[in-house]
Amino acid sequence: QVQLVESEGGLVQAGGSLRLSCAASGRTFSRYTTMGWFRQAPGKEREFVTAIIWSADSTRYADSVKGRFTISRDNAKNTLSLQMNSLTFEDTAVYYCAVAPGRVGLSGRISDYVYWGQGTQVTVSS
């Protein structure tokens, strides 16, 4: 069993930055573990943002956030982070961290992820 606790989001003006974190506890991660970030805007489907393979440090980003968002992890603290820069109104959403314990690689498929954080609201004002 894995528990994920996300940091508080916030209200940011366009062009600003925000850093989210996700603290994991419970079962020790394996070399196959993938952690990712998803988001869901009002009236829209939940979408993939970025993912990282825990042991390999390989990453993948959705086109909409490439060059602006950076995913990272702290192995010692079992913590996942998302640095968000140059934020726009379109980034407004509830952000979720998630864990895929299987051999899914850098999957963007919601169904591959088993454990989810509680979600945190990020609002960007224009």
ROLOBA-18632 format. One record per atom (N, C-alpha, C): residue number from 1; residue in three letters; chain; atom name; x, y, z. Coordinates in steps of 0.001 Angstrom, whole numbers, padded with zeros to 6 digits, always signed. Each point is the difference from the previous one (the first is absolute). Layout:
N
+------+------+-------+------+---------+---------+---------+
! resi ! resn ! chain ! name !      px !      py !      pz !
+------+------+-------+------+---------+---------+---------+
!  NUM !  ALA !     A !   CA !       X !       Y !       Z !
...
+------+------+-------+------+---------+---------+---------+
//
This chain:
126
+------+------+-------+------+---------+---------+---------+
! resi ! resn ! chain ! name !      px !      py !      pz !
+------+------+-------+------+---------+---------+---------+
!    1 !  GLN !     A !    N ! +000839 ! -001184 ! +000000 !
!    1 !  GLN !     A !   CA ! -000839 ! +001184 ! +000000 !
!    1 !  GLN !     A !    C ! +000882 ! +001244 ! +000000 !
!    2 !  VAL !     A !    N ! -000370 ! +000953 ! -000840 !
!    2 !  VAL !     A !   CA ! +000724 ! +001255 ! -000118 !
!    2 !  VAL !     A !    C ! -000951 ! +001147 ! +000287 !
!    3 !  GLN !     A !    N ! +000459 ! +000933 ! +000797 !
!    3 !  GLN !     A !   CA ! -000767 ! +001198 ! +000292 !
!    3 !  GLN !     A !    C ! +000725 ! +001211 ! -000568 !
!    4 !  LEU !     A !    N ! -000739 ! +000889 ! -000639 !
!    4 !  LEU !     A !   CA ! +000560 ! +001176 ! -000627 !
!    4 !  LEU !     A !    C ! -000666 ! +001247 ! +000561 !
!    5 !  VAL !     A !    N ! +000809 ! +000928 ! +000461 !
!    5 !  VAL !     A !   CA ! -000505 ! +001240 ! +000553 !
!    5 !  VAL !     A !    C ! +000610 ! +001163 ! -000764 !
!    6 !  GLU !     A !    N ! -000850 ! +000799 ! -000621 !
!    6 !  GLU !     A !   CA ! +000454 ! +001118 ! -000796 !
!    6 !  GLU !     A !    C ! +000055 ! +001277 ! +000816 !
!    7 !  SER !     A !    N ! +000897 ! +000866 ! -000399 !
!    7 !  SER !     A !   CA ! +000087 ! +001310 ! +000619 !
!    7 !  SER !     A !    C ! -001148 ! +000874 ! -000482 !
!    8 !  GLU !     A !    N ! -000169 ! +001118 ! +000659 !
!    8 !  GLU !     A !   CA ! -001053 ! +000935 ! -000373 !
!    8 !  GLU !     A !    C ! +000338 ! +000682 ! -001316 !
!    9 !  GLY !     A !    N ! -001008 ! +000202 ! -000824 !
!    9 !  GLY !     A !   CA ! +000184 ! +000730 ! -001241 !
!    9 !  GLY !     A !    C ! -000014 ! +001482 ! +000273 !
!   10 !  GLY !     A !    N ! -000763 ! +000725 ! -000799 !
!   10 !  GLY !     A !   CA ! -000101 ! +001419 ! +000260 !
!   10 !  GLY !     A !    C ! -000501 ! +000788 ! -001177 !
!   11 !  LEU !     A !    N ! -000095 ! +001291 ! +000220 !
!   11 !  LEU !     A !   CA ! -000410 ! +000952 ! -001022 !
!   11 !  LEU !     A !    C ! +001233 ! +000755 ! -000468 !
!   12 !  VAL !     A !    N ! +000258 ! -000051 ! -001298 !
!   12 !  VAL !     A !   CA ! +001183 ! +000614 ! -000580 !
!   12 !  VAL !     A !    C ! -000413 ! +000839 ! -001202 !
!   13 !  GLN !     A !    N ! +000628 ! +001133 ! -000168 !
!   13 !  GLN !     A !   CA ! -000294 ! +000806 ! -001177 !
!   13 !  GLN !     A !    C ! +000757 ! -000542 ! -001210 !
!   14 !  ALA !     A !    N ! -000529 ! +000259 ! -001168 !
!   14 !  ALA !     A !   CA ! +000617 ! -000480 ! -001227 !
!   14 !  ALA !     A !    C ! +001458 ! +000430 ! -000085 !
!   15 !  GLY !     A !    N ! +000842 ! -000926 ! -000426 !
!   15 !  GLY !     A !   CA ! +001428 ! +000253 ! -000079 !
!   15 !  GLY !     A !    C ! +000756 ! -000393 ! +001242 !
!   16 !  GLY !     A !    N ! -000717 ! -000304 ! +001057 !
!   16 !  GLY !     A !   CA ! +000621 ! -000357 ! +001255 !
!   16 !  GLY !     A !    C ! +000381 ! -001461 ! +000075 !
!   17 !  SER !     A !    N ! +000508 ! -000392 ! +001160 !
!   17 !  SER !     A !   CA ! +000474 ! -001355 ! +000217 !
!   17 !  SER !     A !    C ! -000584 ! -000584 ! +001275 !
!   18 !  LEU !     A !    N ! -000040 ! -001318 ! +000037 !
!   18 !  LEU !     A !   CA ! -000489 ! -000708 ! +001171 !
!   18 !  LEU !     A !    C ! +000638 ! -001380 ! +000032 !
!   19 !  ARG !     A !    N ! +000286 ! -000475 ! +001181 !
!   19 !  ARG !     A !   CA ! +000593 ! -001323 ! +000160 !
!   19 !  ARG !     A !    C ! -000922 ! -000869 ! +000839 !
!   20 !  LEU !     A !    N ! -000352 ! -001156 ! -000526 !
!   20 !  LEU !     A !   CA ! -000808 ! -000975 ! +000705 !
!   20 !  LEU !     A !    C ! +000879 ! -001160 ! +000444 !
!   21 !  SER !     A !    N ! -000377 ! -000618 ! +001088 !
!   21 !  SER !     A !   CA ! +000716 ! -001183 ! +000451 !
!   21 !  SER !     A !    C ! -000990 ! -001085 ! +000377 !
!   22 !  CYS !     A !    N ! +000483 ! -001226 ! -000016 !
!   22 !  CYS !     A !   CA ! -000822 ! -001162 ! +000301 !
!   22 !  CYS !     A !    C ! +000845 ! -000956 ! +000826 !
!   23 !  ALA !     A !    N ! -000360 ! -000174 ! +001243 !
!   23 !  ALA !     A !   CA ! +000738 ! -000863 ! +000903 !
!   23 !  ALA !     A !    C ! -000621 ! -001393 ! +000017 !
!   24 !  ALA !     A !    N ! +000825 ! -000998 ! -000242 !
!   24 !  ALA !     A !   CA ! -000466 ! -001378 ! -000039 !
!   24 !  ALA !     A !    C ! +000427 ! -000752 ! +001245 !
!   25 !  SER !     A !    N ! -000873 ! -000849 ! +000478 !
!   25 !  SER !     A !   CA ! +000313 ! -000851 ! +001131 !
!   25 !  SER !     A !    C ! -000628 ! -001365 ! -000208 !
!   26 !  GLY !     A !    N ! +000508 ! -000979 ! +000727 !
!   26 !  GLY !     A !   CA ! -000517 ! -001347 ! -000123 !
!   26 !  GLY !     A !    C ! +001016 ! -000927 ! -000635 !
!   27 !  ARG !     A !    N ! -000447 ! -000779 ! -000944 !
!   27 !  ARG !     A !   CA ! +000846 ! -000995 ! -000639 !
!   27 !  ARG !     A !    C ! +001178 ! +000636 ! -000721 !
!   28 !  THR !     A !    N ! +001151 ! -000614 ! +000144 !
!   28 !  THR !     A !   CA ! +001205 ! +000482 ! -000661 !
!   28 !  THR !     A !    C ! -000135 ! -000109 ! -001515 !
!   29 !  PHE !     A !    N ! +000420 ! +001033 ! -000695 !
!   29 !  PHE !     A !   CA ! -000069 ! -000001 ! -001460 !
!   29 !  PHE !     A !    C ! +001007 ! -000962 ! -000600 !
!   30 !  SER !     A !    N ! -000370 ! -000575 ! -001124 !
!   30 !  SER !     A !   CA ! +000890 ! -000875 ! -000741 !
!   30 !  SER !     A !    C ! +000587 ! +000745 ! -001184 !
!   31 !  ARG !     A !    N ! +000896 ! -000661 ! -000721 !
!   31 !  ARG !     A !   CA ! +000604 ! +000608 ! -001183 !
!   31 !  ARG !     A !    C ! -001010 ! +000231 ! -001107 !
!   32 !  TYR !     A !    N ! -001146 ! -000677 ! +000083 !
!   32 !  TYR !     A !   CA ! -001028 ! +000128 ! -001027 !
!   32 !  TYR !     A !    C ! -001017 ! +001088 ! +000306 !
!   33 !  THR !     A !    N ! +000064 ! +000570 ! +001182 !
!   33 !  THR !     A !   CA ! -000995 ! +000978 ! +000410 !
!   33 !  THR !     A !    C ! +000058 ! +001267 ! -000850 !
!   34 !  THR !     A !    N ! -001158 ! +000415 ! -000459 !
!   34 !  THR !     A !   CA ! -000138 ! +001261 ! -000710 !
!   34 !  THR !     A !    C ! -000864 ! +000941 ! +000837 !
!   35 !  MET !     A !    N ! +000419 ! +001226 ! +000097 !
!   35 !  MET !     A !   CA ! -000810 ! +001025 ! +000645 !
!   35 !  MET !     A !    C ! -000302 ! +001093 ! -001009 !
!   36 !  GLY !     A !    N ! -001188 ! +000543 ! +000100 !
!   36 !  GLY !     A !   CA ! -000391 ! +001002 ! -000973 !
!   36 !  GLY !     A !    C ! -000902 ! +001068 ! +000580 !
!   37 !  TRP !     A !    N ! -000217 ! +001011 ! -000809 !
!   37 !  TRP !     A !   CA ! -000934 ! +001073 ! +000308 !
!   37 !  TRP !     A !    C ! -001069 ! +000058 ! -001075 !
!   38 !  PHE !     A !    N ! -001236 ! +000135 ! +000436 !
!   38 !  PHE !     A !   CA ! -001141 ! +000194 ! -000876 !
!   38 !  PHE !     A !    C ! -000738 ! +001250 ! +000449 !
!   39 !  ARG !     A !    N ! -000850 ! +000511 ! -000863 !
!   39 !  ARG !     A !   CA ! -000803 ! +001150 ! +000386 !
!   39 !  ARG !     A !    C ! -001367 ! -000071 ! -000649 !
!   40 !  GLN !     A !    N ! -000947 ! +000657 ! +000635 !
!   40 !  GLN !     A !   CA ! -001354 ! +000023 ! -000517 !
!   40 !  GLN !     A !    C ! -000569 ! +001400 ! +000150 !
!   41 !  ALA !     A !    N ! -000284 ! +000619 ! -001125 !
!   41 !  ALA !     A !   CA ! -000609 ! +001314 ! -000023 !
!   41 !  ALA !     A !    C ! -001515 ! -000143 ! +000045 !
!   42 !  PRO !     A !    N ! -000700 ! +001035 ! +000431 !
!   42 !  PRO !     A !   CA ! -001464 ! -000067 ! +000062 !
!   42 !  PRO !     A !    C ! -000617 ! -000369 ! -001344 !
!   43 !  GLY !     A !    N ! -000869 ! -001004 ! +000009 !
!   43 !  GLY !     A !   CA ! -000687 ! -000407 ! -001203 !
!   43 !  GLY !     A !    C ! +000822 ! -000812 ! -000973 !
!   44 !  LYS !     A !    N ! +001216 ! -000371 ! +000375 !
!   44 !  LYS !     A !   CA ! +000870 ! -000753 ! -000893 !
!   44 !  LYS !     A !    C ! +000432 ! -001323 ! +000627 !
!   45 !  GLU !     A !    N ! +000506 ! -000879 ! -000850 !
!   45 !  GLU !     A !   CA ! +000502 ! -001287 ! +000456 !
!   45 !  GLU !     A !    C ! +001337 ! +000176 ! +000712 !
!   46 !  ARG !     A !    N ! +000288 ! -000925 ! +000898 !
!   46 !  ARG !     A !   CA ! +001303 ! +000001 ! +000635 !
!   46 !  ARG !     A !    C ! +001066 ! -000311 ! -001055 !
!   47 !  GLU !     A !    N ! +001089 ! +000760 ! +000008 !
!   47 !  GLU !     A !   CA ! +001011 ! -000154 ! -001024 !
!   47 !  GLU !     A !    C ! +001388 ! -000175 ! +000597 !
!   48 !  PHE !     A !    N ! +000823 ! -000672 ! -000757 !
!   48 !  PHE !     A !   CA ! +001380 ! -000244 ! +000375 !
!   48 !  PHE !     A !    C ! +000817 ! +001277 ! -000094 !
!   49 !  VAL !     A !    N ! +000851 ! +000211 ! +000990 !
!   49 !  VAL !     A !   CA ! +000889 ! +001149 ! +000003 !
!   49 !  VAL !     A !    C ! +001454 ! -000433 ! -000183 !
!   50 !  THR !     A !    N ! +000459 ! -000882 ! +000874 !
!   50 !  THR !     A !   CA ! +001385 ! -000446 ! -000053 !
!   50 !  THR !     A !    C ! +000172 ! -001247 ! +000850 !
!   51 !  ALA !     A !    N ! +001057 ! -000753 ! -000269 !
!   51 !  ALA !     A !   CA ! +000285 ! -001211 ! +000759 !
!   51 !  ALA !     A !    C ! +001501 ! -000224 ! +000094 !
!   52 !  ILE !     A !    N ! +000383 ! -000767 ! +000998 !
!   52 !  ILE !     A !   CA ! +001401 ! -000338 ! +000208 !
!   52 !  ILE !     A !    C ! +000093 ! -001437 ! +000482 !
!   53 !  ILE !     A !    N ! +000972 ! -000736 ! -000533 !
!   53 !  ILE !     A !   CA ! +000301 ! -001334 ! +000509 !
!   53 !  ILE !     A !    C ! +000943 ! +000180 ! +001170 !
!   54 !  TRP !     A !    N ! -000412 ! -000486 ! +001151 !
!   54 !  TRP !     A !   CA ! +000677 ! +000322 ! +001243 !
!   54 !  TRP !     A !    C ! +001484 ! -000325 ! -000005 !
!   55 !  SER !     A !    N ! +000350 ! -001208 ! -000403 !
!   55 !  SER !     A !   CA ! +001396 ! -000429 ! +000078 !
!   55 !  SER !     A !    C ! +000844 ! +000483 ! -001174 !
!   56 !  ALA !     A !    N ! -000592 ! +000096 ! -001166 !
!   56 !  ALA !     A !   CA ! +000746 ! +000349 ! -001198 !
!   56 !  ALA !     A !    C ! +000116 ! +001501 ! -000233 !
!   57 !  ASP !     A !    N ! -000838 ! +000780 ! +000651 !
!   57 !  ASP !     A !   CA ! -000013 ! +001449 ! -000157 !
!   57 !  ASP !     A !    C ! -000311 ! +000415 ! -001428 !
!   58 !  SER !     A !    N ! -000794 ! -000801 ! -000679 !
!   58 !  SER !     A !   CA ! -000479 ! +000354 ! -001331 !
!   58 !  SER !     A !    C ! -001311 ! +000749 ! +000130 !
!   59 !  THR !     A !    N ! -000203 ! +000998 ! -000850 !
!   59 !  THR !     A !   CA ! -001186 ! +000841 ! +000108 !
!   59 !  THR !     A !    C ! -000684 ! +000191 ! -001343 !
!   60 !  ARG !     A !    N ! -001264 ! +000388 ! +000064 !
!   60 !  ARG !     A !   CA ! -000768 ! +000331 ! -001187 !
!   60 !  ARG !     A !    C ! -000992 ! +001088 ! +000364 !
!   61 !  TYR !     A !    N ! -000269 ! +000898 ! -000952 !
!   61 !  TYR !     A !   CA ! -000891 ! +001118 ! +000237 !
!   61 !  TYR !     A !    C ! -001055 ! +000115 ! -001086 !
!   62 !  ALA !     A !    N ! -001182 ! +000435 ! +000398 !
!   62 !  ALA !     A !   CA ! -001009 ! +000360 ! -000982 !
!   62 !  ALA !     A !    C ! +000481 ! +001224 ! -000774 !
!   63 !  ASP !     A !    N ! -000386 ! +000079 ! -001269 !
!   63 !  ASP !     A !   CA ! +000447 ! +001106 ! -000834 !
!   63 !  ASP !     A !    C ! -000387 ! +001360 ! +000583 !
!   64 !  SER !     A !    N ! -001114 ! +000049 ! +000677 !
!   64 !  SER !     A !   CA ! -000505 ! +001253 ! +000518 !
!   64 !  SER !     A !    C ! +000862 ! +000595 ! +001110 !
!   65 !  VAL !     A !    N ! +000851 ! -000821 ! +000621 !
!   65 !  VAL !     A !   CA ! +000801 ! +000490 ! +001121 !
!   65 !  VAL !     A !    C ! +001498 ! -000095 ! -000247 !
!   66 !  LYS !     A !    N ! +000410 ! -000536 ! -001122 !
!   66 !  LYS !     A !   CA ! +001425 ! -000123 ! -000293 !
!   66 !  LYS !     A !    C ! +000680 ! +001360 ! +000029 !
!   67 !  GLY !     A !    N ! +001144 ! +000036 ! +000650 !
!   67 !  GLY !     A !   CA ! +000753 ! +001232 ! +000102 !
!   67 !  GLY !     A !    C ! -000427 ! +000901 ! +001130 !
!   68 !  ARG !     A !    N ! -001135 ! -000304 ! +000618 !
!   68 !  ARG !     A !   CA ! -000507 ! +000822 ! +001096 !
!   68 !  ARG !     A !    C ! -000060 ! -000755 ! +001326 !
!   69 !  PHE !     A !    N ! -000326 ! -001278 ! -000060 !
!   69 !  PHE !     A !   CA ! -000125 ! -000817 ! +001200 !
!   69 !  PHE !     A !    C ! +001179 ! -000951 ! +000105 !
!   70 !  THR !     A !    N ! +000402 ! -000303 ! +001225 !
!   70 !  THR !     A !   CA ! +001074 ! -000944 ! +000240 !
!   70 !  THR !     A !    C ! -000389 ! -000949 ! +001123 !
!   71 !  ILE !     A !    N ! +000081 ! -001295 ! -000280 !
!   71 !  ILE !     A !   CA ! -000273 ! -001004 ! +001019 !
!   71 !  ILE !     A !    C ! +001329 ! -000469 ! +000591 !
!   72 !  SER !     A !    N ! +000007 ! -000244 ! +001284 !
!   72 !  SER !     A !   CA ! +001198 ! -000491 ! +000657 !
!   72 !  SER !     A !    C ! -000391 ! -000832 ! +001212 !
!   73 !  ARG !     A !    N ! +000965 ! -000744 ! +000506 !
!   73 !  ARG !     A !   CA ! -000268 ! -000808 ! +001181 !
!   73 !  ARG !     A !    C ! +001192 ! +000012 ! +000936 !
!   74 !  ASP !     A !    N ! -000285 ! -000159 ! +001258 !
!   74 !  ASP !     A !   CA ! +001006 ! -000104 ! +001038 !
!   74 !  ASP !     A !    C ! -000107 ! -001405 ! +000564 !
!   75 !  ASN !     A !    N ! +000931 ! -000855 ! -000381 !
!   75 !  ASN !     A !   CA ! -000067 ! -001402 ! +000403 !
!   75 !  ASN !     A !    C ! +000061 ! -000178 ! +001521 !
!   76 !  ALA !     A !    N ! +000829 ! +000786 ! +000649 !
!   76 !  ALA !     A !   CA ! +000164 ! -000129 ! +001439 !
!   76 !  ALA !     A !    C ! -001279 ! +000335 ! +000750 !
!   77 !  LYS !     A !    N ! -000769 ! +000924 ! -000520 !
!   77 !  LYS !     A !   CA ! -001223 ! +000439 ! +000665 !
!   77 !  LYS !     A !    C ! -001269 ! -000589 ! -000605 !
!   78 !  ASN !     A !    N ! +000146 ! -000801 ! -001046 !
!   78 !  ASN !     A !   CA ! -001153 ! -000552 ! -000715 !
!   78 !  ASN !     A !    C ! -000993 ! +001101 ! -000373 !
!   79 !  THR !     A !    N ! +000529 ! +001041 ! -000576 !
!   79 !  THR !     A !   CA ! -000806 ! +001160 ! -000332 !
!   79 !  THR !     A !    C ! +000094 ! +000320 ! -001482 !
!   80 !  LEU !     A !    N ! -001136 ! +000267 ! -000590 !
!   80 !  LEU !     A !   CA ! -000094 ! +000414 ! -001392 !
!   80 !  LEU !     A !    C ! -000339 ! +001480 ! -000045 !
!   81 !  SER !     A !    N ! +000623 ! +000724 ! -000926 !
!   81 !  SER !     A !   CA ! -000247 ! +001431 ! -000110 !
!   81 !  SER !     A !    C ! -000355 ! +000380 ! -001427 !
!   82 !  LEU !     A !    N ! -000725 ! +001088 ! -000121 !
!   82 !  LEU !     A !   CA ! -000334 ! +000562 ! -001301 !
!   82 !  LEU !     A !    C ! +000239 ! +001498 ! +000061 !
!   83 !  GLN !     A !    N ! +001017 ! +000448 ! -000712 !
!   83 !  GLN !     A !   CA ! +000293 ! +001415 ! -000109 !
!   83 !  GLN !     A !    C ! -000718 ! +000547 ! -001223 !
!   84 !  MET !     A !    N ! -000854 ! +000986 ! +000203 !
!   84 !  MET !     A !   CA ! -000804 ! +000565 ! -001068 !
!   84 !  MET !     A !    C ! +000387 ! +001456 ! -000193 !
!   85 !  ASN !     A !    N ! +000491 ! +000311 ! -001181 !
!   85 !  ASN !     A !   CA ! +000410 ! +001355 ! -000335 !
!   85 !  ASN !     A !    C ! -000840 ! +000532 ! -001157 !
!   86 !  SER !     A !    N ! +000042 ! +001303 ! -000177 !
!   86 !  SER !     A !   CA ! -000715 ! +000664 ! -001093 !
!   86 !  SER !     A !    C ! -001446 ! -000463 ! -000080 !
!   87 !  LEU !     A !    N ! -000660 ! +000014 ! +001120 !
!   87 !  LEU !     A !   CA ! -001367 ! -000502 ! +000073 !
!   87 !  LEU !     A !    C ! -000970 ! +000872 ! -000789 !
!   88 !  THR !     A !    N ! -000984 ! -000658 ! -000609 !
!   88 !  THR !     A !   CA ! -001055 ! +000684 ! -000737 !
!   88 !  THR !     A !    C ! -001349 ! -000413 ! +000557 !
!   89 !  PHE !     A !    N ! -001035 ! +000700 ! -000429 !
!   89 !  PHE !     A !   CA ! -001343 ! -000315 ! +000460 !
!   89 !  PHE !     A !    C ! -000376 ! -001440 ! -000319 !
!   90 !  GLU !     A !    N ! +000488 ! -000515 ! -001117 !
!   90 !  GLU !     A !   CA ! -000321 ! -001364 ! -000418 !
!   90 !  GLU !     A !    C ! +000595 ! -001063 ! +000916 !
!   91 !  ASP !     A !    N ! +000908 ! +000387 ! +000872 !
!   91 !  ASP !     A !   CA ! +000563 ! -000932 ! +000969 !
!   91 !  ASP !     A !    C ! -000888 ! -000150 ! +001230 !
!   92 !  THR !     A !    N ! -001034 ! +000784 ! +000090 !
!   92 !  THR !     A !   CA ! -000919 ! -000090 ! +001132 !
!   92 !  THR !     A !    C ! -000662 ! -001368 ! +000031 !
!   93 !  ALA !     A !    N ! +000154 ! -000707 ! +001110 !
!   93 !  ALA !     A !   CA ! -000536 ! -001349 ! +000116 !
!   93 !  ALA !     A !    C ! +000261 ! -000531 ! +001399 !
!   94 !  VAL !     A !    N ! -000624 ! -001127 ! +000294 !
!   94 !  VAL !     A !   CA ! +000366 ! -000773 ! +001173 !
!   94 !  VAL !     A !    C ! +001112 ! -000947 ! -000417 !
!   95 !  TYR !     A !    N ! +001095 ! +000015 ! +000722 !
!   95 !  TYR !     A !   CA ! +001161 ! -000812 ! -000332 !
!   95 !  TYR !     A !    C ! +000098 ! -001198 ! +000930 !
!   96 !  TYR !     A !    N ! +000252 ! -001164 ! -000582 !
!   96 !  TYR !     A !   CA ! +000095 ! -001245 ! +000738 !
!   96 !  TYR !     A !    C ! +001346 ! -000667 ! -000239 !
!   97 !  CYS !     A !    N ! +000642 ! -000454 ! +001049 !
!   97 !  CYS !     A !   CA ! +001131 ! -000891 ! -000175 !
!   97 !  CYS !     A !    C ! -000510 ! -001429 ! +000052 !
!   98 !  ALA !     A !    N ! +000737 ! -000903 ! -000618 !
!   98 !  ALA !     A !   CA ! -000459 ! -001374 ! -000098 !
!   98 !  ALA !     A !    C ! +001181 ! -000952 ! -000134 !
!   99 !  VAL !     A !    N ! -000241 ! -001248 ! +000367 !
!   99 !  VAL !     A !   CA ! +001021 ! -001045 ! -000056 !
!   99 !  VAL !     A !    C ! -000501 ! -001183 ! -000805 !
!  100 !  ALA !     A !    N ! +000845 ! -000481 ! -000894 !
!  100 !  ALA !     A !   CA ! -000263 ! -001212 ! -000761 !
!  100 !  ALA !     A !    C ! +001041 ! -001038 ! +000390 !
!  101 !  PRO !     A !    N ! -000365 ! -000983 ! +000799 !
!  101 !  PRO !     A !   CA ! +000978 ! -000969 ! +000487 !
!  101 !  PRO !     A !    C ! +000430 ! -001038 ! -001022 !
!  102 !  GLY !     A !    N ! -000753 ! -000174 ! -001054 !
!  102 !  GLY !     A !   CA ! +000327 ! -000995 ! -001015 !
!  102 !  GLY !     A !    C ! +001057 ! +000487 ! -000974 !
!  103 !  ARG !     A !    N ! +000284 ! -000840 ! -000978 !
!  103 !  ARG !     A !   CA ! +000999 ! +000325 ! -001016 !
!  103 !  ARG !     A !    C ! -000657 ! +000751 ! -001153 !
!  104 !  VAL !     A !    N ! -000332 ! +001237 ! +000251 !
!  104 !  VAL !     A !   CA ! -000738 ! +000791 ! -000977 !
!  104 !  VAL !     A !    C ! +000867 ! +001039 ! -000697 !
!  105 !  GLY !     A !    N ! +001240 ! +000124 ! +000414 !
!  105 !  GLY !     A !   CA ! +000870 ! +001007 ! -000585 !
!  105 !  GLY !     A !    C ! -000518 ! +001398 ! +000267 !
!  106 !  LEU !     A !    N ! +000216 ! +000885 ! -000945 !
!  106 !  LEU !     A !   CA ! -000450 ! +001386 ! +000136 !
!  106 !  LEU !     A !    C ! -001417 ! +000133 ! -000543 !
!  107 !  SER !     A !    N ! -000897 ! -000707 ! +000630 !
!  107 !  SER !     A !   CA ! -001378 ! -000066 ! -000463 !
!  107 !  SER !     A !    C ! -000762 ! +001278 ! +000305 !
!  108 !  GLY !     A !    N ! -000831 ! +000390 ! -000936 !
!  108 !  GLY !     A !   CA ! -000923 ! +001098 ! +000204 !
!  108 !  GLY !     A !    C ! -001434 ! -000465 ! +000153 !
!  109 !  ARG !     A !    N ! -000174 ! -001295 ! +000134 !
!  109 !  ARG !     A !   CA ! -001331 ! -000588 ! +000117 !
!  109 !  ARG !     A !    C ! -000461 ! -000005 ! +001449 !
!  110 !  ILE !     A !    N ! -001130 ! +000602 ! +000239 !
!  110 !  ILE !     A !   CA ! -000553 ! +000075 ! +001348 !
!  110 !  ILE !     A !    C ! -000187 ! -001379 ! +000600 !
!  111 !  SER !     A !    N ! -000414 ! -000960 ! -000817 !
!  111 !  SER !     A !   CA ! -000288 ! -001342 ! +000486 !
!  111 !  SER !     A !    C ! +001235 ! -000731 ! +000509 !
!  112 !  ASP !     A !    N ! +001187 ! +000448 ! -000364 !
!  112 !  ASP !     A !   CA ! +001225 ! -000640 ! +000459 !
!  112 !  ASP !     A !    C ! +000385 ! +000411 ! +001419 !
!  113 !  TYR !     A !    N ! -000587 ! +001047 ! +000496 !
!  113 !  TYR !     A !   CA ! +000362 ! +000520 ! +001310 !
!  113 !  TYR !     A !    C ! -000969 ! -000490 ! +001066 !
!  114 !  VAL !     A !    N ! +000551 ! -000518 ! +001069 !
!  114 !  VAL !     A !   CA ! -000780 ! -000654 ! +001037 !
!  114 !  VAL !     A !    C ! -000246 ! +000896 ! +001203 !
!  115 !  TYR !     A !    N ! +001005 ! +000751 ! +000397 !
!  115 !  TYR !     A !   CA ! -000092 ! +000845 ! +001182 !
!  115 !  TYR !     A !    C ! -000012 ! +001462 ! -000396 !
!  116 !  TRP !     A !    N ! -000845 ! +000777 ! +000670 !
!  116 !  TRP !     A !   CA ! -000198 ! +001398 ! -000345 !
!  116 !  TRP !     A !    C ! +000038 ! +000897 ! +001223 !
!  117 !  GLY !     A !    N ! +000535 ! +001190 ! -000191 !
!  117 !  GLY !     A !   CA ! -000066 ! +001015 ! +001029 !
!  117 !  GLY !     A !    C ! -001394 ! +000590 ! +000066 !
!  118 !  GLN !     A !    N ! -000201 ! +000867 ! +000965 !
!  118 !  GLN !     A !   CA ! -001333 ! +000547 ! +000227 !
!  118 !  GLN !     A !    C ! -000396 ! +001084 ! -000993 !
!  119 !  GLY !     A !    N ! +000956 ! +000515 ! -000732 !
!  119 !  GLY !     A !   CA ! -000254 ! +001077 ! -000938 !
!  119 !  GLY !     A !    C ! +000171 ! +001350 ! +000660 !
!  120 !  THR !     A !    N ! +000566 ! +000931 ! -000734 !
!  120 !  THR !     A !   CA ! +000195 ! +001344 ! +000522 !
!  120 !  THR !     A !    C ! -000312 ! +001015 ! -001096 !
!  121 !  GLN !     A !    N ! -000671 ! +001069 ! +000379 !
!  121 !  GLN !     A !   CA ! -000465 ! +000993 ! -000964 !
!  121 !  GLN !     A !    C ! +001094 ! +001005 ! -000323 !
!  122 !  VAL !     A !    N ! +000231 ! +000173 ! -001291 !
!  122 !  VAL !     A !   CA ! +000884 ! +001047 ! -000495 !
!  122 !  VAL !     A !    C ! -000831 ! +000919 ! -000878 !
!  123 !  THR !     A !    N ! -000048 ! +001258 ! +000358 !
!  123 !  THR !     A !   CA ! -000764 ! +000978 ! -000755 !
!  123 !  THR !     A !    C ! +000931 ! +001095 ! -000486 !
!  124 !  VAL !     A !    N ! -000048 ! +000264 ! -001297 !
!  124 !  VAL !     A !   CA ! +000840 ! +001025 ! -000603 !
!  124 !  VAL !     A !    C ! -000898 ! +001121 ! -000502 !
!  125 !  SER !     A !    N ! +000231 ! +001185 ! +000481 !
!  125 !  SER !     A !   CA ! -000781 ! +001154 ! -000410 !
!  125 !  SER !     A !    C ! +000653 ! +000670 ! -001196 !
!  126 !  SER !     A !    N ! -000811 ! +000462 ! -000921 !
!  126 !  SER !     A !   CA ! +000504 ! +000646 ! -001198 !
!  126 !  SER !     A !    C ! -000006 ! +001510 ! +000138 !
+------+------+-------+------+---------+---------+---------+
//
